[in-house]
Amino acid sequence: MIEIMGKVASLDVRNMAIMRNRLPRLVVPLASLVDYFGIKFECQSLAPISINSVVYGSDTNGLTFTNRDAHAEAMAKQISLMLNLKPHYIEEQATGKLKQAYIPYTV
């Protein structure tokens, strides 16, 4: 199990590095992989977000999905094209409404 967690952390750091400086105005947090006696940890800088700062996605683990900024949606669409992700529909758990998303909603 520890090996899998280390691989996931390594892939996460690598994918963030791939996205850095690819799109204007996209801020990717600094991250590094720390190997401490064979156990790998992902260390990330804290993101300056608050409860009202999410403009695309979900901060409630899918209970609600926020999409209130056209620029953020356009950026999500560009990211999905870069990563070959297909647009998909998600269902809000609170309302049951279907909403289109371009990237995983908990980003």
Backbone hydrogen bonds in HBPLUS format (Angstrom, degrees):
<---DONOR---> <-ACCEPTOR-->    atom                        ^
c    i                          cat <-CA-CA->   ^        H-A-AA   ^      H-
h    n   atom  resd res      DA  || num        DHA   H-A  angle D-A-AA Bond
n    s   type  num  typ     dist DA aas  dist angle  dist       angle   num
A0005-MET N   A0001-MET O   3.08 MM   4  6.40 161.4  2.11 151.7 156.4     1
A0006-GLY N   A0002-ILE O   3.02 MM   4  6.24 153.3  2.09 145.9 153.0     2
A0007-LYS N   A0003-GLU O   3.00 MM   4  6.28 151.1  2.09 145.7 153.5     3
A0008-VAL N   A0004-ILE O   2.91 MM   4  6.17 159.9  1.95 154.3 159.7     4
A0009-ALA N   A0005-MET O   2.98 MM   4  6.16 161.2  2.02 146.3 151.4     5
A0010-SER N   A0006-GLY O   2.96 MM   4  6.11 154.9  2.02 142.3 149.4     6
A0011-LEU N   A0007-LYS O   2.91 MM   4  6.15 159.6  1.95 150.7 155.6     7
A0012-ASP N   A0008-VAL O   2.92 MM   4  6.11 154.8  1.99 149.0 156.3     8
A0013-VAL N   A0009-ALA O   3.07 MM   4  6.30 163.0  2.10 151.2 154.5     9
A0014-ARG N   A0010-SER O   3.01 MM   4  6.18 160.1  2.05 146.5 152.6    10
A0015-ASN N   A0011-LEU O   2.85 MM   4  6.00 160.3  1.89 150.2 155.2    11
A0016-MET N   A0012-ASP O   3.04 MM   4  6.25 153.6  2.11 145.5 152.4    12
A0017-ALA N   A0013-VAL O   3.04 MM   4  6.27 152.3  2.12 145.0 152.5    13
A0018-ILE N   A0014-ARG O   3.01 MM   4  6.33 144.8  2.13 144.0 153.8    14
A0019-MET N   A0015-ASN O   3.19 MM   4  6.45 149.8  2.29 143.7 150.2    15
A0020-ARG N   A0016-MET O   3.14 MM   4  6.30 132.1  2.38 142.4 154.5    16
A0022-ARG N   A0019-MET O   3.29 MM   3  5.56 150.7  2.38 134.9 128.6    17
A0026-LEU N   A0023-LEU O   3.33 MM   3  5.59 162.0  2.37 125.6 124.8    18
A0045-SER N   A0030-LEU O   2.96 MM  15  5.50 155.2  2.03 155.4 157.5    19
A0032-SER N   A0043-CYS O   2.91 MM  11  5.38 149.3  2.01 148.1 157.9    20
A0043-CYS N   A0032-SER O   2.91 MM  11  5.38 173.0  1.91 162.0 164.4    21
A0034-VAL N   A0041-PHE O   2.79 MM   7  5.08 169.6  1.80 155.0 158.5    22
A0041-PHE N   A0034-VAL O   2.76 MM   7  5.08 155.5  1.82 147.5 156.2    23
A0036-TYR N   A0039-ILE O   2.83 MM   3  5.19 169.0  1.84 152.9 149.1    24
A0039-ILE N   A0036-TYR O   3.13 MM   3  5.19 166.2  2.15 110.7 114.1    25
A0049-ILE N   A0047-ALA O   2.81 MM   2  5.62 134.3  2.02 109.2  94.9    26
A0053-SER N   A0050-SER O   3.23 MM   3  5.26 168.1  2.24 108.3 111.9    27
A0068-ARG N   A0055-VAL O   3.07 MM  13  5.46 149.8  2.17 144.6 154.0    28
A0057-GLY N   A0066-THR O   2.85 MM   9  5.24 147.9  1.95 152.3 152.3    29
A0066-THR N   A0057-GLY O   2.71 MM   9  5.24 172.5  1.72 157.9 155.4    30
A0058-SER N   A0105-TYR O   2.76 MM  47  5.62 143.0  1.90 166.5 158.6    31
A0063-LEU N   A0060-THR O   3.30 MM   3  5.37 160.5  2.34 104.6 110.4    32
A0093-GLN N   A0062-GLY O   3.12 MM  31  6.21 172.5  2.13 151.1 152.5    33
A0094-ALA N   A0063-LEU O   2.93 MM  31  5.15 157.0  1.98 143.8 140.9    34
A0073-GLU N   A0069-ASP O   3.09 MM   4  6.42 155.2  2.15 149.6 156.8    35
A0074-ALA N   A0070-ALA O   2.94 MM   4  6.16 155.2  2.01 145.5 152.2    36
A0075-MET N   A0071-HIS O   2.93 MM   4  6.17 151.3  2.01 145.3 153.3    37
A0076-ALA N   A0072-ALA O   2.90 MM   4  6.13 153.4  1.97 144.7 152.1    38
A0077-LYS N   A0073-GLU O   2.96 MM   4  6.20 149.8  2.05 144.7 152.9    39
A0078-GLN N   A0074-ALA O   2.99 MM   4  6.29 152.1  2.07 143.0 150.3    40
A0079-ILE N   A0075-MET O   2.90 MM   4  6.18 158.0  1.95 150.6 156.5    41
A0080-SER N   A0076-ALA O   2.95 MM   4  6.15 157.2  2.00 144.8 151.1    42
A0081-LEU N   A0077-LYS O   3.03 MM   4  6.29 149.4  2.13 143.8 151.8    43
A0082-MET N   A0078-GLN O   2.98 MM   4  6.25 154.3  2.05 147.4 154.4    44
A0083-LEU N   A0079-ILE O   2.97 MM   4  6.18 150.4  2.06 150.3 158.0    45
A0085-LEU N   A0080-SER O   2.75 MM   5  4.68 165.4  1.77 143.3 146.5    46
A0084-ASN N   A0081-LEU O   3.38 MM   3  4.98 160.5  2.42  94.7 100.1    47
A0088-HIS N   A0101-ALA O   2.93 MM  13  5.50 168.4  1.94 164.8 168.2    48
A0101-ALA N   A0088-HIS O   2.74 MM  13  5.50 168.1  1.75 171.5 173.8    49
A0090-ILE N   A0099-LYS O   2.84 MM   9  5.44 163.6  1.86 154.9 158.3    50
A0099-LYS N   A0090-ILE O   2.84 MM   9  5.44 158.3  1.89 156.4 163.8    51
A0092-GLU N   A0097-LYS O   2.91 MM   5  5.49 161.5  1.95 158.9 158.2    52
A0096-GLY N   A0092-GLU O   2.82 MM   4  5.01 143.0  1.96 131.5 142.1    53
A0107-VAL N   A0104-PRO O   3.37 MM   3  6.02 150.1  2.47 125.4 124.4    54
